[in-house]
Amino acid sequence: MRNDYDPFRGEFDSLEEFADRVSDVLRCPVTIEDANHRLIAYSAHDDYTDPARTATIISRRVPEKVINSLWKQGAIPALLKSREPVRVPPIEDVGLGSRVAVSIWKNDEVIGFIWVLETNRTLTPEEMEWLKLAAKAAKNKVLQLYMRKNKKEERVQELFWKLLTGHIATEDEIRAHLAAMQMTAAPPFAVVVFRFAADLTNEMERQISYLLQTTQQLPLPLYTTDGRDVILLAAPKTEQPLRELQRFIESFAAKMKERFHIHEVQCGFGGVYGGYRLIEKSYREALAVLALKEKLGDEIKSVYGYAQLGIYQFFDFLLEQKRQGEWTNPALTKLQSYDQKHQSDLVKTFETFFDHNENVQETADVLNVHPNTLTYRLKRIADIAELDLHDMNQKIKLYIDIKLAKYEARG
């Protein structure tokens, strides 16, 4: 090969034409993807393809199970660091045949990938060099798509902020805005907020965007960032939206930890609603969940959704009523006085008992006492607080006031 030989020199009318040219030169099927593994071009007239490539062409994006496998196998981390072609061995579990891939770079940022499916042949060292030239030649075409996409994303984020802050009045107006941006989305929705330990850097924003763009667990039609928050609109697809949202949140946090070593992520989501105008309400509820998590910590560590907060939904309202009306609970006051005087834990005992659904054995295990000791303590609580342990209303009132006192003490 002459040192100055470039089989991709010249103009191409489209990325499809360019993909065909790469395929002809390398004598292998070719696909070109953006940085989030969405298909933007592929070569025609292939004699052979594998299931992973077929699924990518049909759905116009790489299946999530394939992306996950490529991360675990190390191909994608390598492509995000190197400008050299990366050979990818077969991954039979996801229908992926032998490949060579190369990243398309804009300065220090990957904006796309070229994937070459090695059918019944292996690329020669000379062809690997040609593949590097192909990545350079593709840059301008991919960059044009990249810039158009960024401009659209700016308009979409502006619309999302109007929805989050209630600045669009009617459902019809919202639908008209979505249609103008060629966005098809249908309720129900919930607003999900991920909160990181510090303000997001540009690199973190790219990593988060990558995860959100490549997930196929549930539709995420809109998302934006604000300081250390990532705010997104999620559209659950099943009849169990709370479980679906929780699975997505746990998966997102696990991937941030595994792939990008980001550990401290809190999350809350608001109510699931059927109207666009209720996006603002869902957003406020998601923020309320995060505020409670900051105050209560481990107490609601596994709670993510506003609907799952239970009595905690009412705490700010109850606290305000308590402050205005000098609201007290004599039963709690008596138990607190007894604990202080005798260095006992009757308040904690009652709270733990109720936390564990009044299960004696579970509560005894948590408190590290014998069940008989717990039974004795409960009798003392009933006597000292003048509390009827068979009256659910009295027990719930005491339980709420114990939790409210802890909430108030934490500011």
FENVEN-V114332 format. One record per residue. N is the residue number from 1. RES is the residue in one small letter. SS is DSSP state (hx for helix, st for strand, lp for the rest). NEAR is the number of other ideal C-beta (glycine too) atoms within 12 Angstrom. D_CENTER is the distance of its C-alpha to the mean C-alpha in Angstrom with 1 decimal. Layout:
# FENVEN-V114332
[[N & RES & SS & NEAR & D_CENTER] [N & RES & SS & NEAR & D_CENTER]]
This chain:
# FENVEN-V114332
[[1 & m & lp & 15 & 48.0] [2 & r & lp & 8 & 49.2] [3 & n & lp & 8 & 47.2] [4 & d & lp & 8 & 46.9] [5 & y & lp & 13 & 46.0] [6 & d & lp & 18 & 42.8] [7 & p & lp & 26 & 42.3] [8 & f & lp & 32 & 39.7] [9 & r & lp & 16 & 41.8] [10 & g & lp & 12 & 42.3] [11 & e & lp & 12 & 40.6] [12 & f & lp & 23 & 38.3] [13 & d & lp & 12 & 37.8] [14 & s & lp & 20 & 34.3] [15 & l & hx & 34 & 31.6] [16 & e & hx & 23 & 32.8] [17 & e & hx & 24 & 36.3] [18 & f & hx & 38 & 35.0] [19 & a & hx & 38 & 33.1] [20 & d & hx & 27 & 36.4] [21 & r & hx & 33 & 38.3] [22 & v & hx & 42 & 36.1] [23 & s & hx & 35 & 36.4] [24 & d & hx & 21 & 40.2] [25 & v & hx & 30 & 40.6] [26 & l & hx & 37 & 38.6] [27 & r & lp & 26 & 39.7] [28 & c & lp & 40 & 36.3] [29 & p & st & 37 & 33.5] [30 & v & st & 48 & 31.1] [31 & t & st & 44 & 27.6] [32 & i & st & 46 & 26.1] [33 & e & st & 40 & 22.4] [34 & d & st & 37 & 20.5] [35 & a & lp & 32 & 18.2] [36 & n & lp & 33 & 15.2] [37 & h & lp & 38 & 17.4] [38 & r & st & 30 & 18.6] [39 & l & st & 32 & 22.2] [40 & i & st & 37 & 24.6] [41 & a & st & 36 & 27.9] [42 & y & st & 35 & 29.7] [43 & s & lp & 35 & 33.3] [44 & a & lp & 20 & 35.6] [45 & h & lp & 15 & 38.3] [46 & d & lp & 24 & 36.7] [47 & d & lp & 14 & 39.0] [48 & y & lp & 19 & 36.2] [49 & t & lp & 29 & 32.4] [50 & d & lp & 28 & 30.1] [51 & p & hx & 22 & 27.6] [52 & a & hx & 36 & 24.5] [53 & r & hx & 34 & 26.2] [54 & t & hx & 23 & 27.3] [55 & a & hx & 25 & 23.9] [56 & t & hx & 37 & 22.6] [57 & i & hx & 30 & 25.5] [58 & i & hx & 15 & 25.2] [59 & s & hx & 17 & 21.5] [60 & r & lp & 19 & 21.7] [61 & r & st & 24 & 18.7] [62 & v & lp & 43 & 18.5] [63 & p & lp & 30 & 17.3] [64 & e & hx & 28 & 14.1] [65 & k & hx & 23 & 16.4] [66 & v & hx & 37 & 18.6] [67 & i & hx & 34 & 16.0] [68 & n & hx & 28 & 15.0] [69 & s & hx & 24 & 18.8] [70 & l & hx & 36 & 19.6] [71 & w & hx & 29 & 17.3] [72 & k & hx & 18 & 19.0] [73 & q & hx & 25 & 22.4] [74 & g & lp & 20 & 22.0] [75 & a & hx & 34 & 22.7] [76 & i & hx & 35 & 19.7] [77 & p & hx & 22 & 20.0] [78 & a & hx & 23 & 23.7] [79 & l & hx & 35 & 23.2] [80 & l & lp & 30 & 21.1] [81 & k & lp & 15 & 24.1] [82 & s & lp & 21 & 27.2] [83 & r & lp & 24 & 29.2] [84 & e & lp & 19 & 31.1] [85 & p & lp & 33 & 30.6] [86 & v & st & 31 & 28.7] [87 & r & st & 26 & 30.2] [88 & v & st & 33 & 27.8] [89 & p & lp & 19 & 29.6] [90 & p & lp & 22 & 29.1] [91 & i & st & 26 & 26.2] [92 & e & hx & 15 & 27.9] [93 & d & hx & 16 & 25.2] [94 & v & hx & 26 & 23.2] [95 & g & lp & 22 & 26.4] [96 & l & st & 33 & 26.2] [97 & g & lp & 28 & 29.7] [98 & s & lp & 27 & 30.9] [99 & r & st & 40 & 29.6] [100 & v & st & 41 & 30.1] [101 & a & st & 44 & 27.4] [102 & v & st & 41 & 27.7] [103 & s & st & 38 & 25.4] [104 & i & st & 41 & 26.4] [105 & w & st & 27 & 26.4] [106 & k & st & 25 & 26.8] [107 & n & lp & 11 & 28.2] [108 & d & lp & 13 & 25.7] [109 & e & st & 24 & 22.6] [110 & v & st & 34 & 21.9] [111 & i & st & 35 & 21.9] [112 & g & st & 41 & 22.5] [113 & f & st & 44 & 24.0] [114 & i & st & 52 & 27.2] [115 & w & st & 51 & 27.3] [116 & v & st & 41 & 30.8] [117 & l & st & 39 & 31.3] [118 & e & lp & 32 & 34.4] [119 & t & lp & 25 & 36.3] [120 & n & lp & 12 & 39.7] [121 & r & lp & 17 & 40.0] [122 & t & lp & 19 & 38.5] [123 & l & lp & 32 & 38.1] [124 & t & lp & 18 & 41.0] [125 & p & hx & 15 & 40.6] [126 & e & hx & 17 & 42.1] [127 & e & hx & 27 & 39.5] [128 & m & hx & 26 & 36.7] [129 & e & hx & 26 & 38.2] [130 & w & hx & 34 & 38.3] [131 & l & hx & 40 & 34.6] [132 & k & hx & 33 & 34.0] [133 & l & hx & 32 & 36.2] [134 & a & hx & 46 & 34.2] [135 & a & hx & 39 & 31.0] [136 & k & hx & 27 & 33.0] [137 & a & hx & 31 & 34.6] [138 & a & hx & 42 & 31.3] [139 & k & hx & 30 & 29.9] [140 & n & hx & 21 & 31.5] [141 & k & hx & 35 & 30.6] [142 & v & hx & 37 & 26.9] [143 & l & hx & 26 & 27.0] [144 & q & hx & 21 & 28.4] [145 & l & hx & 29 & 25.5] [146 & y & hx & 29 & 23.1] [147 & m & hx & 16 & 25.0] [148 & r & hx & 16 & 25.1] [149 & k & hx & 23 & 21.4] [150 & n & hx & 20 & 20.9] [151 & k & hx & 15 & 23.5] [152 & k & hx & 18 & 21.9] [153 & e & hx & 25 & 18.5] [154 & e & hx & 16 & 20.5] [155 & r & hx & 22 & 22.0] [156 & v & hx & 28 & 18.9] [157 & q & hx & 25 & 17.3] [158 & e & hx & 20 & 20.7] [159 & l & hx & 33 & 20.6] [160 & f & hx & 36 & 17.2] [161 & w & hx & 24 & 18.6] [162 & k & hx & 25 & 21.7] [163 & l & hx & 40 & 19.8] [164 & l & hx & 36 & 18.0] [165 & t & lp & 20 & 21.4] [166 & g & lp & 19 & 23.5] [167 & h & lp & 18 & 25.6] [168 & i & lp & 25 & 26.0] [169 & a & lp & 15 & 28.4] [170 & t & lp & 14 & 28.5] [171 & e & hx & 20 & 26.6] [172 & d & hx & 14 & 28.9] [173 & e & hx & 18 & 28.3] [174 & i & hx & 31 & 24.6] [175 & r & hx & 22 & 25.1] [176 & a & hx & 16 & 27.6] [177 & h & hx & 26 & 25.3] [178 & l & hx & 28 & 22.7] [179 & a & hx & 14 & 25.6] [180 & a & hx & 14 & 26.9] [181 & m & lp & 23 & 23.8] [182 & q & lp & 12 & 23.9] [183 & m & lp & 26 & 20.6] [184 & t & lp & 11 & 20.8] [185 & a & lp & 27 & 18.5] [186 & a & lp & 18 & 19.6] [187 & p & lp & 27 & 18.7] [188 & p & lp & 29 & 17.6] [189 & f & st & 40 & 14.6] [190 & a & st & 45 & 12.6] [191 & v & st & 46 & 11.2] [192 & v & st & 51 & 8.0] [193 & v & st & 42 & 8.5] [194 & f & st & 43 & 7.1] [195 & r & st & 31 & 10.5] [196 & f & st & 29 & 11.9] [197 & a & lp & 18 & 15.4] [198 & a & lp & 13 & 17.0] [199 & d & lp & 15 & 16.9] [200 & l & lp & 27 & 14.9] [201 & t & lp & 17 & 17.2] [202 & n & hx & 13 & 17.6] [203 & e & hx & 16 & 16.7] [204 & m & hx & 27 & 13.4] [205 & e & hx & 29 & 12.7] [206 & r & hx & 22 & 13.7] [207 & q & hx & 34 & 11.6] [208 & i & hx & 35 & 8.3] [209 & s & hx & 29 & 9.8] [210 & y & hx & 30 & 10.8] [211 & l & hx & 39 & 7.6] [212 & l & hx & 35 & 6.6] [213 & q & hx & 28 & 10.3] [214 & t & hx & 32 & 10.8] [215 & t & lp & 33 & 8.6] [216 & q & lp & 26 & 11.1] [217 & q & lp & 28 & 9.8] [218 & l & lp & 33 & 10.1] [219 & p & st & 28 & 11.2] [220 & l & st & 36 & 9.4] [221 & p & st & 29 & 12.8] [222 & l & st & 37 & 12.4] [223 & y & st & 34 & 10.5] [224 & t & st & 35 & 12.3] [225 & t & st & 29 & 12.7] [226 & d & st & 23 & 15.2] [227 & g & lp & 18 & 16.5] [228 & r & lp & 23 & 14.1] [229 & d & st & 31 & 11.5] [230 & v & st & 39 & 8.7] [231 & i & st & 40 & 9.4] [232 & l & st & 43 & 8.4] [233 & l & st & 45 & 10.4] [234 & a & st & 46 & 9.4] [235 & a & st & 33 & 12.5] [236 & p & lp & 32 & 12.9] [237 & k & lp & 22 & 15.6] [238 & t & lp & 18 & 17.3] [239 & e & lp & 10 & 19.7] [240 & q & lp & 14 & 17.5] [241 & p & hx & 30 & 14.6] [242 & l & hx & 27 & 13.9] [243 & r & hx & 21 & 13.7] [244 & e & hx & 27 & 11.6] [245 & l & hx & 43 & 8.9] [246 & q & hx & 30 & 9.5] [247 & r & hx & 22 & 9.4] [248 & f & hx & 36 & 6.0] [249 & i & hx & 39 & 4.8] [250 & e & hx & 20 & 7.6] [251 & s & hx & 26 & 7.1] [252 & f & hx & 39 & 4.1] [253 & a & hx & 28 & 6.6] [254 & a & hx & 20 & 9.4] [255 & k & hx & 30 & 9.0] [256 & m & hx & 30 & 8.9] [257 & k & hx & 17 & 11.9] [258 & e & hx & 18 & 13.6] [259 & r & hx & 25 & 13.6] [260 & f & hx & 28 & 13.6] [261 & h & lp & 14 & 15.0] [262 & i & lp & 27 & 12.8] [263 & h & lp & 13 & 13.2] [264 & e & lp & 16 & 13.2] [265 & v & st & 35 & 9.9] [266 & q & st & 33 & 10.5] [267 & c & st & 39 & 8.6] [268 & g & st & 41 & 10.5] [269 & f & st & 45 & 10.7] [270 & g & lp & 40 & 14.1] [271 & g & lp & 35 & 16.4] [272 & v & lp & 37 & 16.1] [273 & y & st & 30 & 18.9] [274 & g & lp & 19 & 21.0] [275 & g & lp & 22 & 22.1] [276 & y & hx & 37 & 20.8] [277 & r & hx & 26 & 22.8] [278 & l & hx & 26 & 20.8] [279 & i & hx & 43 & 17.6] [280 & e & hx & 30 & 19.2] [281 & k & hx & 26 & 19.8] [282 & s & hx & 41 & 16.3] [283 & y & hx & 39 & 15.2] [284 & r & hx & 26 & 18.0] [285 & e & hx & 33 & 17.1] [286 & a & hx & 42 & 13.6] [287 & l & hx & 28 & 15.5] [288 & a & hx & 32 & 18.0] [289 & v & hx & 41 & 15.8] [290 & l & hx & 35 & 14.8] [291 & a & hx & 26 & 18.5] [292 & l & hx & 35 & 19.6] [293 & k & hx & 32 & 17.4] [294 & e & hx & 21 & 19.1] [295 & k & hx & 24 & 22.4] [296 & l & hx & 27 & 22.2] [297 & g & hx & 15 & 20.2] [298 & d & hx & 11 & 20.5] [299 & e & hx & 24 & 22.1] [300 & i & hx & 32 & 18.9] [301 & k & lp & 15 & 16.6] [302 & s & lp & 16 & 15.3] [303 & v & lp & 29 & 15.1] [304 & y & lp & 38 & 11.9] [305 & g & st & 40 & 13.5] [306 & y & hx & 37 & 16.5] [307 & a & hx & 26 & 18.4] [308 & q & hx & 28 & 18.2] [309 & l & lp & 32 & 19.8] [310 & g & hx & 21 & 23.2] [311 & i & hx & 26 & 26.0] [312 & y & hx & 31 & 23.8] [313 & q & hx & 23 & 23.2] [314 & f & hx & 20 & 26.8] [315 & f & hx & 30 & 27.3] [316 & d & hx & 21 & 27.6] [317 & f & hx & 18 & 30.0] [318 & l & hx & 24 & 32.0] [319 & l & hx & 26 & 32.2] [320 & e & hx & 14 & 33.6] [321 & q & hx & 16 & 36.1] [322 & k & hx & 22 & 37.1] [323 & r & hx & 14 & 37.8] [324 & q & hx & 10 & 39.8] [325 & g & hx & 10 & 41.8] [326 & e & lp & 8 & 42.4] [327 & w & lp & 21 & 40.8] [328 & t & lp & 17 & 41.5] [329 & n & lp & 29 & 41.4] [330 & p & hx & 18 & 44.8] [331 & a & hx & 32 & 43.5] [332 & l & hx & 34 & 40.8] [333 & t & hx & 21 & 43.3] [334 & k & hx & 26 & 45.7] [335 & l & hx & 36 & 43.3] [336 & q & hx & 30 & 42.1] [337 & s & hx & 17 & 45.7] [338 & y & hx & 24 & 46.6] [339 & d & hx & 25 & 43.8] [340 & q & hx & 14 & 44.8] [341 & k & hx & 12 & 48.5] [342 & h & hx & 15 & 48.2] [343 & q & lp & 8 & 45.1] [344 & s & lp & 21 & 43.5] [345 & d & lp & 25 & 40.0] [346 & l & hx & 36 & 40.7] [347 & v & hx & 34 & 37.9] [348 & k & hx & 24 & 35.3] [349 & t & hx & 37 & 37.0] [350 & f & hx & 44 & 36.7] [351 & e & hx & 31 & 33.0] [352 & t & hx & 31 & 32.1] [353 & f & hx & 35 & 34.2] [354 & f & hx & 31 & 32.4] [355 & d & hx & 24 & 28.9] [356 & h & lp & 20 & 30.0] [357 & n & lp & 14 & 31.3] [358 & e & lp & 23 & 34.9] [359 & n & lp & 17 & 35.0] [360 & v & hx & 24 & 37.8] [361 & q & hx & 18 & 37.1] [362 & e & hx & 17 & 33.4] [363 & t & hx & 28 & 34.3] [364 & a & hx & 23 & 37.2] [365 & d & hx & 16 & 35.1] [366 & v & hx & 22 & 32.6] [367 & l & hx & 26 & 35.5] [368 & n & lp & 13 & 37.5] [369 & v & lp & 22 & 40.5] [370 & h & lp & 15 & 42.8] [371 & p & hx & 20 & 42.2] [372 & n & hx & 13 & 45.7] [373 & t & hx & 19 & 44.9] [374 & l & hx & 31 & 41.9] [375 & t & hx & 21 & 44.2] [376 & y & hx & 19 & 46.7] [377 & r & hx & 34 & 44.2] [378 & l & hx & 31 & 43.1] [379 & k & hx & 18 & 46.8] [380 & r & hx & 26 & 47.2] [381 & i & hx & 38 & 44.2] [382 & a & hx & 26 & 45.9] [383 & d & hx & 18 & 49.2] [384 & i & hx & 28 & 48.2] [385 & a & hx & 35 & 45.8] [386 & e & lp & 19 & 48.1] [387 & l & lp & 30 & 45.1] [388 & d & lp & 16 & 45.5] [389 & l & lp & 26 & 42.9] [390 & h & lp & 11 & 43.6] [391 & d & lp & 15 & 42.6] [392 & m & hx & 14 & 38.8] [393 & n & hx & 13 & 39.1] [394 & q & hx & 24 & 40.5] [395 & k & hx & 28 & 38.0] [396 & i & hx & 21 & 35.0] [397 & k & hx & 26 & 36.5] [398 & l & hx & 37 & 37.1] [399 & y & hx & 34 & 33.5] [400 & i & hx & 32 & 32.0] [401 & d & hx & 35 & 34.4] [402 & i & hx & 35 & 33.6] [403 & k & hx & 35 & 29.9] [404 & l & hx & 32 & 30.7] [405 & a & hx & 26 & 33.1] [406 & k & hx & 27 & 30.4] [407 & y & hx & 29 & 28.0] [408 & e & hx & 20 & 30.9] [409 & a & hx & 13 & 31.9] [410 & r & lp & 18 & 28.5] [411 & g & lp & 10 & 29.0]]
